[in-house]
Amino acid sequence: MKQLYATRTNTVHRSFIREILKVTENSRVISFAGGLPNAALFPAKEIAQACVKVLNDDNTALQYSTTEGYLPLRQYIAQRYFKKYGLRISPDTITITNGSQQGLDLIGKIFIEKNDKVIIERPGYLGAIQAFSVYEPEFIPISLQDDGIDTSELATSLKKAKIKLFHMVANFQNPSGITYSKEKRLAIAEIFSSHNGILIEDDPYGDLRFEGESLPSIRHQLRDNIILLGTFSKIVAPGLRLGWVCASPEITDKIVVMKQASDLHSNYIAQRILYQYLVDNDVDEHISKITKVYGKQRSCMISAMGKYFPSEVKFTRPEGGMFLWLTLPNDLSSIKLFEAAIQEHLAFVPGRPFYVDGGGNNTCRLNFSNSDENKIEEGIKRLASIIKRLLITKP
């Protein structure tokens, strides 16, 4: 059998995070590992009501549909782009996908050939790394600073090599939690405006801001060579598996063709139910509830870190999203820390999988959205104790 597999199957590995989640199924484990929204905040009752409405309406919601997706839902997304960012976007340039992860895969199918150069943040979003790895690119990692990527590194990389794609998460980046400043966004747009590659502005967390001001999309400066990705997973429910890709008409046409070859269309009844929910309810009010809870959970985690962590451990202070980032002393391995933590029923994600160049040995990603404040306090206290023990016993 081995000789029958395509060689690209050897370039993509199991998701480290998905494997960790198997361990966290044990109810005794306090998990900061997954990128999971808080299930207590899912609008289950309202979605159930929307489901009944859709199924009582007629049977067409159970039929095949168009690849582009349910037009009223695409119109809704276009309207939110204008409301949130002041962007005028045609619904015809929006394609509904099976979460934004499928959007990444479709982009890879369209653009990446073996050994093509793809810029990724360092540390970068694991979903993008995994999706693009199927197509065997050469990743070019660009260092993240406190306010976004190092733009001098970006400019140098664009001069040195023909770059096909640049993937970025500007708002509450996964895994670091940092947000690109307005100045960095403008600088990136200026640098990229004379380049022939495609910038992917991935924005799964942009609505989850609990402090600070909303910042503009780079789409204001770039037009045809930018692709926007979004999802309803973080603001409604991930089980719906509905996201979208917004691109130029030319790219959208390619996306539709590739999606037809993949799955014909995304779950149509889920699209109809989601749209009904959005029409019948104030999603911004729902988002406000989410951000209020997440803001408290983030503050609880940061407060506990300040209380229990040794001074050698540094951490980000995100203004939104679902994650923060730990940097341990250089000689303390996060893998070793993870192995010790699991023995004490505590889980997080070591940083190494987020680095395409083998770095990140002393870094960790912690999720705060899926644990209540009591568990966060206990988990951070437990983690601090393990860190202190390892710092004392290290050679």
C-alpha distance (Angstrom), angle and dihedral (degrees) to the residues before:
residue distance angle dihedral
M1 . . .
K2 3.80 . .
Q3 3.80 94.3 .
L4 3.82 91.3 53.4
Y5 3.79 96.6 63.8
A6 3.81 119.5 97.2
T7 3.80 111.6 -108.9
R8 3.82 91.0 -119.6
T9 3.81 89.7 69.2
N10 3.80 86.8 72.1
T11 3.81 93.1 56.9
V12 3.82 96.9 59.6
H13 3.78 120.8 67.0
R14 3.77 132.9 -167.2
S15 3.79 113.1 -79.4
F16 3.81 107.4 -94.5
I17 3.80 89.2 -148.1
R18 3.81 94.2 51.7
E19 3.81 89.3 51.5
I20 3.81 91.1 50.7
L21 3.81 90.2 51.3
K22 3.80 89.0 63.2
V23 3.80 88.4 61.8
T24 3.81 92.4 48.4
E25 3.82 93.1 58.9
N26 3.80 85.1 88.8
S27 3.82 104.6 98.9
R28 3.81 90.6 -140.7
V29 3.82 91.5 64.7
I30 3.80 119.5 95.2
S31 3.79 102.2 -147.3
F32 3.79 127.2 -156.3
A33 3.81 88.2 159.0
G34 3.80 111.9 91.8
G35 3.77 127.3 67.2
L36 3.77 89.0 -126.3
P37 3.80 125.6 153.2
N38 3.79 116.1 -133.0
A39 3.82 105.3 -86.7
A40 3.81 91.3 -155.1
L41 3.82 87.3 69.2
F42 3.81 97.4 53.6
P43 3.85 110.0 119.3
A44 3.82 91.9 -127.2
K45 3.81 96.5 155.7
E46 3.79 93.5 49.3
I47 3.82 92.5 46.2
A48 3.82 89.8 50.4
Q49 3.80 89.3 53.0
A50 3.80 90.9 48.9
C51 3.80 90.1 49.6
V52 3.82 91.9 54.3
K53 3.80 91.3 48.1
V54 3.80 93.2 50.9
L55 3.80 94.7 47.3
N56 3.80 92.6 45.0
D57 3.80 90.8 51.0
D58 3.81 99.1 66.2
N59 3.79 141.1 -55.3
T60 3.81 96.7 -97.2
A61 3.81 91.1 95.0
L62 3.82 86.8 68.9
Q63 3.81 93.0 53.3
Y64 3.81 132.3 91.6
S65 3.80 113.3 -85.8
T66 3.79 143.0 -170.1
T67 3.78 121.7 -62.2
E68 3.81 92.6 -126.9
G69 3.81 91.3 61.5
Y70 3.80 137.5 -117.9
L71 3.81 106.2 -30.2
P72 3.84 97.4 -141.8
L73 3.82 89.1 53.6
R74 3.81 90.8 50.4
Q75 3.79 89.7 48.5
Y76 3.81 89.3 51.4
I77 3.83 91.0 52.7
A78 3.82 90.9 48.9
Q79 3.81 90.4 51.3
R80 3.82 91.2 50.6
Y81 3.80 90.6 52.2
F82 3.80 88.1 57.1
K83 3.80 93.6 43.7
K84 3.80 94.7 46.8
Y85 3.81 104.1 33.4
G86 3.81 105.5 10.9
L87 3.81 89.7 -115.2
R88 3.79 118.7 151.2
I89 3.79 104.4 -145.2
S90 3.78 129.1 169.3
P91 3.82 116.3 -128.9
D92 3.81 85.7 -135.1
T93 3.82 88.8 70.9
I94 3.83 93.1 54.4
T95 3.81 122.5 88.3
I96 3.81 121.5 -170.2
T97 3.81 112.2 -131.7
N98 3.80 139.7 -176.9
G99 3.79 92.3 -91.7
S100 3.79 121.0 -45.9
Q101 3.81 87.3 -76.0
Q102 3.80 90.0 75.0
G103 3.79 87.5 49.8
L104 3.81 89.2 59.0
D105 3.80 91.1 48.7
L106 3.82 92.3 50.1
I107 3.80 90.7 49.5
G108 3.80 88.9 51.3
K109 3.80 91.3 50.6
I110 3.79 92.2 50.7
F111 3.78 101.0 43.8
I112 3.80 114.8 18.2
E113 3.78 124.1 86.1
K114 3.78 122.9 173.1
N115 3.83 112.6 -66.2
D116 3.81 94.1 8.7
K117 3.80 112.1 148.3
V118 3.82 116.1 -108.7
I119 3.80 122.8 -179.6
I120 3.79 115.3 -140.7
E121 3.79 130.2 178.5
R122 3.80 117.2 -102.9
P123 3.01 103.1 -106.2
G124 3.79 92.6 25.1
Y125 3.77 138.6 -169.5
L126 3.81 107.8 -82.0
G127 3.82 93.3 -146.5
A128 3.81 90.9 59.2
I129 3.80 92.6 44.8
Q130 3.80 90.6 51.6
A131 3.83 95.6 43.6
F132 3.80 94.6 48.2
S133 3.82 94.9 41.7
V134 3.82 89.0 71.7
Y135 3.82 88.2 70.1
E136 3.82 94.1 49.2
P137 3.81 102.7 -124.1
E138 3.78 127.3 167.7
F139 3.79 105.9 -110.9
I140 3.80 118.4 -140.7
P141 3.83 107.7 -160.6
I142 3.82 117.7 -151.7
S143 3.81 118.2 -161.3
L144 3.79 119.4 -111.5
Q145 3.79 118.5 -132.7
D146 3.80 127.2 -168.8
D147 3.82 91.5 -83.8
G148 3.81 102.5 33.9
I149 3.77 138.9 -62.6
D150 3.79 123.0 -21.8
T151 3.81 100.4 -93.9
S152 3.81 93.1 -162.4
E153 3.82 88.7 58.1
L154 3.81 89.1 47.7
A155 3.80 92.8 51.8
T156 3.81 91.6 47.6
S157 3.82 92.7 49.3
L158 3.81 91.9 50.1
K159 3.82 90.3 51.6
K160 3.80 94.6 46.6
A161 3.82 100.4 47.0
K162 3.79 143.0 20.7
I163 3.80 101.4 -103.0
K164 3.83 117.6 -157.9
L165 3.82 100.2 -175.7
F166 3.79 140.5 10.3
H167 3.81 115.9 -163.4
M168 3.81 118.6 -161.1
V169 3.82 138.4 167.4
A170 3.81 103.1 -154.8
N171 3.81 98.9 178.8
F172 3.83 118.3 62.7
Q173 3.77 92.3 -25.2
N174 3.78 121.2 -134.6
P175 3.02 115.7 -99.3
S176 3.82 102.7 9.5
G177 3.81 102.6 41.9
I178 3.83 91.6 -137.2
T179 3.82 122.5 138.0
Y180 3.79 125.2 -141.7
S181 3.80 111.9 -116.1
K182 3.80 120.9 -124.4
E183 3.80 88.4 -110.6
K184 3.80 92.3 53.8
R185 3.82 91.5 48.9
L186 3.80 91.4 52.4
A187 3.82 91.5 46.1
I188 3.82 91.9 50.0
A189 3.80 90.9 49.6
E190 3.80 91.1 50.3
I191 3.81 93.2 47.7
F192 3.80 93.1 45.9
S193 3.82 97.2 42.5
S194 3.79 93.0 82.0
H195 3.80 93.4 43.4
N196 3.79 126.1 94.8
G197 3.82 97.2 -142.4
I198 3.81 130.1 95.8
L199 3.80 124.3 -102.5
I200 3.82 114.6 -150.7
E201 3.80 112.6 -154.0
D202 3.80 102.8 -164.3
D203 3.81 111.6 -168.0
P204 3.82 112.9 176.1
Y205 3.82 94.6 140.2
G206 3.82 104.5 36.5
D207 3.82 94.4 109.3
L208 3.80 92.2 52.6
R209 3.80 97.4 80.5
F210 3.80 116.1 140.1
E211 3.79 99.9 171.4
G212 3.80 138.7 16.4
E213 3.80 128.6 31.0
S214 3.79 129.8 -54.7
L215 3.80 111.9 -106.5
P216 3.82 128.7 -144.7
S217 3.78 126.6 -97.9
I218 3.81 117.5 -110.7
R219 3.83 85.2 -127.5
H220 3.82 86.3 85.1
Q221 3.82 88.7 70.0
L222 3.81 101.4 29.2
R223 3.79 123.9 51.0
D224 3.80 121.8 167.9
N225 3.80 99.3 19.2
I226 3.80 97.4 54.7
I227 3.81 129.5 84.0
L228 3.80 122.0 -162.4
L229 3.80 121.7 -151.1
G230 3.79 125.3 -165.9
T231 3.79 140.6 165.7
F232 3.80 143.0 -162.0
S233 3.82 90.5 -148.0
K234 3.80 95.3 94.4
I235 3.82 99.4 40.0
V236 3.83 101.8 36.9
A237 3.82 115.2 8.8
P238 3.83 135.0 -44.1
G239 3.81 92.6 -144.0
L240 3.81 89.4 72.7
R241 3.83 87.9 65.3
L242 3.79 93.9 -151.2
G243 3.78 125.5 146.0
W244 3.78 135.9 136.2
V245 3.78 147.4 -133.9
C246 3.80 121.0 -140.4
A247 3.79 116.3 -166.7
S248 3.80 143.8 139.7
P249 3.83 116.7 -62.3
E250 3.82 90.3 -105.1
I251 3.82 94.0 52.4
T252 3.82 91.8 40.9
D253 3.81 89.6 57.5
K254 3.83 90.0 54.9
I255 3.81 91.4 46.3
V256 3.81 91.3 52.9
V257 3.82 92.4 50.3
M258 3.81 92.1 48.9
K259 3.79 91.9 46.1
Q260 3.81 91.0 51.1
A261 3.79 87.9 56.0
S262 3.80 90.6 48.6
D263 3.82 108.2 44.0
L264 3.85 110.1 -22.5
H265 3.82 90.4 -123.9
S266 3.80 141.8 -15.8
N267 3.81 120.2 -91.4
Y268 3.80 101.9 -58.9
I269 3.79 99.4 -164.1
A270 3.82 89.3 50.9
Q271 3.81 89.0 53.1
R272 3.80 91.2 50.8
I273 3.82 92.7 47.1
L274 3.80 92.1 47.2
Y275 3.80 91.9 49.9
Q276 3.80 91.3 48.6
Y277 3.80 89.4 51.1
L278 3.81 91.2 50.0
V279 3.82 92.4 49.2
D280 3.81 94.2 47.8
N281 3.80 98.0 43.2
D282 3.79 139.8 47.2
V283 3.79 102.3 -112.8
D284 3.81 91.8 -172.7
E285 3.80 89.4 58.9
H286 3.81 88.4 50.6
I287 3.82 91.0 48.7
S288 3.80 88.8 50.8
K289 3.81 89.2 57.6
I290 3.80 90.9 49.7
T291 3.79 95.0 49.0
K292 3.80 92.3 47.1
V293 3.81 90.8 56.0
Y294 3.81 94.9 41.2
G295 3.78 91.2 47.8
K296 3.81 90.6 55.9
Q297 3.81 91.4 46.4
R298 3.81 92.0 49.3
S299 3.82 91.1 48.5
C300 3.80 90.6 47.9
M301 3.82 91.3 52.8
I302 3.80 93.9 47.2
S303 3.81 91.6 46.5
A304 3.80 91.3 50.5
M305 3.80 91.2 48.5
G306 3.79 90.4 51.7
K307 3.80 89.5 49.5
Y308 3.81 101.1 44.6
F309 3.82 110.8 19.5
P310 3.81 122.0 93.8
S311 3.80 113.3 -113.0
E312 3.81 91.9 -109.8
V313 3.83 90.7 71.3
K314 3.81 115.1 85.2
F315 3.80 126.4 -165.0
T316 3.80 139.8 -178.1
R317 3.81 123.2 -113.3
P318 3.81 105.1 -144.0
E319 3.80 121.2 -159.1
G320 3.79 91.1 -147.0
G321 3.78 144.9 -19.2
M322 3.79 126.6 74.4
F323 3.81 108.4 -75.8
L324 3.75 146.2 61.3
W325 3.79 129.8 -168.2
L326 3.79 130.9 -127.6
T327 3.79 125.3 -154.8
L328 3.81 112.8 -163.4
P329 3.81 126.6 -164.3
N330 3.83 109.3 -70.2
D331 3.79 94.3 -107.9
L332 3.82 96.1 50.2
S333 3.80 112.8 91.5
S334 3.80 115.9 -142.6
I335 3.82 88.8 -151.4
K336 3.80 89.6 57.9
L337 3.79 88.9 46.3
F338 3.81 90.5 50.2
E339 3.81 92.3 50.7
A340 3.81 90.6 51.5
A341 3.82 92.2 44.7
I342 3.82 94.1 52.4
Q343 3.81 88.8 55.9
E344 3.81 86.3 59.4
H345 3.80 94.0 46.1
L346 3.80 96.7 -103.0
A347 3.82 126.9 124.0
F348 3.81 137.2 -168.8
V349 3.81 134.6 147.2
P350 3.83 118.3 -92.8
G351 3.80 110.8 -133.8
R352 3.80 101.1 -123.3
P353 3.86 97.7 88.4
F354 3.83 89.3 60.2
Y355 3.82 91.7 61.7
V356 3.80 118.5 78.1
D357 3.82 90.8 -167.3
G358 3.80 98.4 55.1
G359 3.81 97.9 -99.7
G360 3.79 131.3 122.6
N361 3.79 97.8 76.7
N362 3.81 92.1 145.3
T363 3.82 98.5 42.4
C364 3.83 135.7 91.3
R365 3.80 138.5 -172.2
L366 3.79 118.6 -137.8
N367 3.81 124.7 -167.9
F368 3.81 117.0 -149.3
S369 3.82 101.3 176.3
N370 3.81 98.3 78.3
S371 3.82 101.6 49.7
D372 3.79 129.4 70.9
E373 3.78 119.8 -123.9
N374 3.82 95.1 -99.4
K375 3.81 91.3 54.3
I376 3.80 91.1 45.3
E377 3.81 91.8 52.9
E378 3.81 92.8 46.9
G379 3.81 93.7 42.7
I380 3.81 94.7 50.8
K381 3.81 90.9 45.3
R382 3.81 88.8 51.8
L383 3.82 92.2 46.5
A384 3.80 92.0 49.0
S385 3.79 91.0 53.0
I386 3.81 91.1 52.2
I387 3.82 92.2 47.6
K388 3.79 91.8 50.9
R389 3.79 91.3 48.5
L390 3.81 92.4 50.6
L391 3.81 92.5 46.7
I392 3.81 89.5 54.1
T393 3.81 95.2 46.6
K394 3.82 99.9 40.8
P395 3.83 114.3 114.8
